[in-house]
């Protein structure tokens, strides 16, 4: 039987890898924006100074899978833990962009064996204490290797299967619970009467500097007092998204929707378009009215669902996050996984013991 062979390349040529990546990506029937060069290219440019490894997996002479590995060290009870990350860095400033549907770039027919070959390669890296694959939808592929103990944290994801009839927003609302439907209708009525007719503008070819600045300002104000804060306070996050916005439209692209009521700005939805799918990435919503009928987020998403249904898209994906509004607006639920694979060794057994002691003491 022909074996899958893993090659780990350190001093790779970015342009050569781009051609390989794009050729493999274009050959796949099922894709997502996060494994498109649209995402991977700007990310790689940002992290080249961290010296990632390019992982190439071959079956005979055929390149069947690609990925990147970065290394990072953290400490647990004073002990250094050396980590390997797939298509991430382990450094918060660079990972705040938060890749979802992460995986090797691989065709489904090769996924099982290519992933096994990669994990076999990981086993041989004796200096690495744990391997992180996140957020991925491919739990089984990554958690069945006998040499690793897998720890899995789950993140709920939500989506709307877009029906052609949803081009009429009332038909979409009929698919929701009566409570959610009532909230949206009350919110539309209140906002329209208080501020003017609700309208949506589509930015398919980028966004002007004034609106980009406004989007960031609103997002930062909304997240200022939270534990994680706004990504727009992170220059690496901003640089990354400005690179996405400047990328010519291809298989994947950014589309931003602006919502106003009369002349009053309500906010923005920042989406990725990929094939027949829409991935909702972030929102910037100005909650300037504390009336409980003021629900701009619900209204904006309902308008977006109707718009994308009319355009012929098949899925509006809210992605990961167990938020109430996602639960209310979605009709489908799934799971994404944050997977930590730890090899069985003395160091990891000691760390597991320390974790158990910490839990008991707390």
N, C-alpha and C positions, 0 to 999 in steps of 0.2 A: 504494500500500500504506500502511495506517495505521501510523504510527510509535509506538514505545514512548517515552514522555516521562518523564524523571526530574525530580522536584522535591526539592530539598534544603532543609529547613525548620529554621531555627535556634531561634527563639523559639516553639516549639510548645506547645500545651496538652496536658498529659499525659493528662487525662481524655478529650479528643477522640481522641487517638492510641490510647488503650486500646480505645475503642469500635471504631475502624477495624481495629485489630489483631485483636481477638477475633472480629469479623465475618468477616474474611478467613480466620483460622485455622479457624473453625467450618465454613467452606465447603469445606475441603480434605478429600479422602478419606484422604490419607496425612499423618500428623503425627508429631511427636516432642515429648517433654517440654521440650526445650531451646529450642524456638521457640514454646512455649505462653506466654501472658501469665503463667502460673504461675511461670515462670523469668524472662522478660523484664521483667515489672513490678517485682519486687524489685530486680533488677539496675539498671534504669533509675533507680529512686528513689535508689540509692546513688551514681550517677555523674552526676546532673544538674548538679552543680557543675563538672563537666568540659566542659560545654556540647556534648553530642553533637548531631549533625545527624540529623534524622529523614529517611530516604529513602523517598519515595513514588514508585512507578512506575505510570504509567497507559497503558492502550491505549484511545484515544478518551477517553471519560468514565469508563471502568471502572478502579478501583484493582485492580491485579493483583499487586503486590509491595510489601513493606515491609522496612525494616531500619534499623539505626542505625550511624552512623559516629562514631568518636572519633579524636582526633589526639594524637600523642605524638612527642617528639623524643629520639633516642638519638645517641650519638657513635661514629664509627668512625675510628680514627687521628686524632682531634681534629676531624673533620668532622661537622657536625650533619646527621643523617638524619631528615627529617620523615616520619612514618609515618601511614597511615590504617588503622584497624582496623574490621572488620565485627563488630558486636555484642560488641566487646571494647574495652579501653581502652589497652592497652600498658603499663599500670602493674601490677606484680606483685601488689600488695596487693588490687587489685580483680579481677584475672584469675585468682587462685588457685582460684576456684570452678570454673574450667576447663570452659567450654562445649564440648560435643561435638555432632556432627551439625549444625554451624553452617552457615547458609546465609541467603540472603534468604528471607523468608516468601513463598512463591510456589507456585502450582499447577504440577504437572509440565508441563502443556500450554503454560505461559508461561515456564518456567525458562530455556530457551536464549536467547530474545529479550530477556527482562527482564534476565538476567545480562549479556548483551552491551550493553544500553543502560546499565546501571550502570557497566560497565567503560569505555564510551565517555565517560561523565560523569567517571570517575576520570582519564582521559587529559587532560581539560581542566583539572584541578587541578594546574597546573604547579609549584606550590610543594611538592607531595608527591613524595617520592623512592621510596617503596615502599608497597604495599598488602598487608595481612595478612588472610588468610581461614583460620581455624583453630578447632578441628579440623573438617574437613568431609569428607563422604563423596562430594561432587560434584566430583571432580577435573577431569573433562573440561569441565564448565561454566566453570571458572575459569582454565583454562590454555591456551585456544586463541585468545586475542586477539592479533592481529598486532602491536600496539603495546607489548606487555609481554614481558619475559623472565621466565619462571616458574621459581622454585626450589621444589621439592617435597620435603618430608621426610615419611616415612611412619611411621605408628604402627599396629601390628597390633591388630585388635580380634577378640574371640571371643564366641560366643553358643551357646546351646542351643536347638534347635527342640523345643519342649515337646510331647510325645506324651501323649494321655490316659492311656496305660498307665503313664506315669511317676508317676502318683499312688501307685503301689506303688513305693517307693524301690528295691526290688531290681530292678525292670525298668529303671529309669534306670541303676543300676550295671552292668547287663548291657550297656549301650550304650557303656561306657567300656573302656579297655584293661584287661587282666588285672592289670597292675601297679597302676594307679590303684584299681581295684575292691578289690584286696587291701589296699592302704593304708587305704582308707576303712573297710573291715570290721574291720581290726585296730584302727584308731583308735576306732571306736564301742565295740568290746569293751573296750578298755583304759580309756577314759574312764568307761564305765558301771560297770565293776568297781571303779575307783579312787575315783570321786566320786559315783556314783549315776546313776539313769536320766536320759537326755538328754531335755530338753523344750524346746519353742519357744513363745514368746508373741508374738502379733501386735499391733502398735500401729498401728491404721489411722486413729485420730483424734488423732494427736499422741502425745507421750510426757511423762511427768511429770518434774518438775525434777530429782528424785533420779537417775533413769535417764539423763536428758540430761547431767547432770554426770558420771556414771560413764562414759558413752560418750566424752565429751571427754577425761576423764582417761586412759582406756586408749589412745585414739588418740594423745594427746600423748606418752605413755610409749613407745609403739611407734616413733614417728617422731622422737623427740627427737634422736637421734644421726645423722640422715641429712642430706644436703645441703639438701633442700627443707624439711624439718621438717614439723610438723603444721599443717594449715590452722586448727586450733582455737587456735593461738597468735596468729592474725591476727584482730583484732576485726571487720574488714570481712567476713571469711569467716563468723564466728559470727553476726553480725547478719543476713547474707544467709540463712543456713539457718534461723535462728529465724523469719524472715519467711516462708520456705517452709512451715515447720511450722504457722504460724498461718493459712495460707491455707485457706479452706474447700475441701473436696474438690470437684473439678470434672473436667475432661477429664484433668488430670494431678494427682497428689498424691504425698506422701511416705508410705511405709510402712516402719516399723522393726520388725525381728525381733530379739527377745531370746532368747538361748540359755543354758540352765543345765544342769549335771549335778548332780542332787540340788539342794542349796542353793548350789552353787558356780557363780558367774557365769563363763561362757565368753566371751561377747562379744555384738556386735550387727552386723547387716547393715542398711545404710541404702539403701533402694531408691526409685526413682521408678516409679509405675504410670502408664501412658499407653495407653489403648485396650486392645489385647490383648497389650501388651508390658510386660515388667518390665526396668527398667534398674538394674543394680547399680551404685551410686555410690561407696560406701565401706564399709569394715568397721572395727570396733574390737574386736580380739581379744586376750584376756589370755593370753599364753604363760607361764603361771606354773609349768609343768611342763616340764623339759628332757628327758624321756624321748622317744626318737625315734618312739615309737608315739603320742605326743600330737600329733595333727593336727586341732585344732578347726576350722580354716578349711575343710578339705575336708569335714568332717562337716557343718558349718553350711550350706555351699552345697548339699550333696546333699539335706539336709532342705528347704531353700528351693525347689530345683527341683521336688521331689515335691509340696510344698505348692501352688506356683503351677500346676503341671499339674492338680492336683485342682480348683483354682478356675477352670479353663478358659482360662488364659492360653496364648498360643501361642509366646512367645519369652522366654527369660531371657538378657539381654544383659549380658555382662561389660564391654562397651565397650573403650576403648583401653587398651593396656598389655601388653607382651610378657612377662607373668609366667608362671612355670611352672605355677602352680595353674590359671590360666585355660586354658592349653594342655591340661592334663590333664582338665579337667572339661567343656570345650566340644566340640561336634561340628561347628561352623561357624567359618570364619575370614574376615575381611574387612580392608580397609584404610581408615584415616582419614588425612587429609592436612593438613599444616601448609604452607600455600601463601603464598609471598612473590612478588608481582608487581611487577617493577621496570620503569619506562618506559625506553626507550633514550634516554639523554642523556649529556652529557660527565661530569657528576658521578658517575653510576653506573658509567660505564666506568673512571673513575679509581679508584673504590672497588673494583671487580672486580680491577683491577691490583694494588692494595694487598693484597687478600686473597690473590692468587696469590703475591705476594712473601712474605707472612707464612707461607704453607704451605711454600714452599721453604726459608725460614730455620729453620723449626721441624723 
